[in-house]
Amino acid sequence: QVQLVESGGGLVQAGGSLRLSCAASGRTFSTYHMGWFRQAPGKGREFVATTKWDTGSTRYADPVKGRFTISRDNAKNTVFLQMNGLKPEDSAVYYCAAGENLPLLHGGRADYWGQGTQVTVSS
């Protein structure tokens, strides 16, 4: 059993930055691959970024490459998403996810999900 709680969302103007945090509790955090997903109104949940628990290697969706950075602090059981150069199309509810299977996580099949945090980017 793992609990994930996101924070750091809010309203920001286009071109601005936000840093999302996901705090994990319960089962050992460091052995899970971690990811961020987002869902905009009228759209399905889409992949944003993942980081592998053992190597720290990362993967990003094309629309966020060069602007978003995923990182983790295993000692603090926390994963982050630094978002720079935000665009209105980035507006969505952002979800933190944990999974033991990396390919499944990339495909949106996580073992655990957070409740989501709203990010709104105004033009």
N, C-alpha and C positions, 0 to 999 in steps of 0.2 A: 504494500500500500504506500503510495506516494501522493502527497498533496502539493500542488503548485499554485502560487499566488502571484499574479502580475501586478505591477505598479509602474507609474511614471508617464502614463498617457496624459493627454490634454489637448488644448487648442494652441496651434502655432501657425504663424504666417508662412506662406510659401518661401522656400529658401532657408528656413530655420532648422533647428535641430531639437531632437528629443532623445532621451536615454531611457529605455525600458528595462525594468528589472523583473526577474522571476525568482522567487524564493521557494526552495523545495524543502520538504520535511518528510519524515517517515523512512521508507527504505533507502538504503545507501544511494546517495545521489551520484557519486563519482562514476559508477558503473553504467549509467544510462547515457546514451546519446541524447542530445538536447536540440530542440528546434523552435523556430518561430513561424507561425502561420498567421494569415489575416483573412478577414471576411468583410467585404463591403456590401452595402445594401443591394439586394437583388443578385448577388453573385455567390458562388460557392467558396468554401474555404480554400485558400491557395497557399502553396509553399512559399516561404520567404528565405529562410536560412537554416542550416544545421551545423553542429559542431560535434565531432567524434570524441567520445569520452577519454580514450587512451592516447591518441596522437594529437588531438586538438585541431585536426584538419577541418576545413570549413567548405561549405557549398552554398551558393547564393542563386536565387532566381535572377534571371537576366534583368528585369526592370529595376532591381535594387543594387546591382553590382557597381562598385565604386562609390556608393553612397551610404550603404548600411554595413555595419560590422557586428558580428556575433562573437561573444567571448564568454568565458566562464571562470568562476572562482570556486573550485571544488572545496576549499577549506571553509568557505562561507556558504556552501550549498546554493549558489546563486549563478544565474546565467543572465547576460545582458544583451541588449540590442541597441547599439548606437546608430541613430538615424540622422544623417546630415543631408543638406540640400533637399529638404522635403518638398514634395509636389502635391497638389490637390488630389491627384489620383492615388496617393498613398493613404488617403483617409479610409479607415477601416477599424474594426475591432481586432486587436492583435492578441493572439493566443500563444502561450508557452506550451510546449509539449515535451514529453520524455518517452523514450522507447529503447528497448534492448536490441531491436533489429533495425539497422540503419537503412537498408533499402525500403523497408516498410514505412519507416518514419518519413523518408523522402516522399513517399507516395501518400502521406497524410494519415497513415495508420499508426497512431501513437498508442502507447500503453496508458498514458495519463495526460490529461489536459487541464490547463488552468481555466479560470472563469472569464478571462479576457479583460483587456483594458482599451478604452476608446482613444483613438488618435484622429484628430480632425485638423486638416491643413486648409487654411483659407487662402484664397487668391488675392 
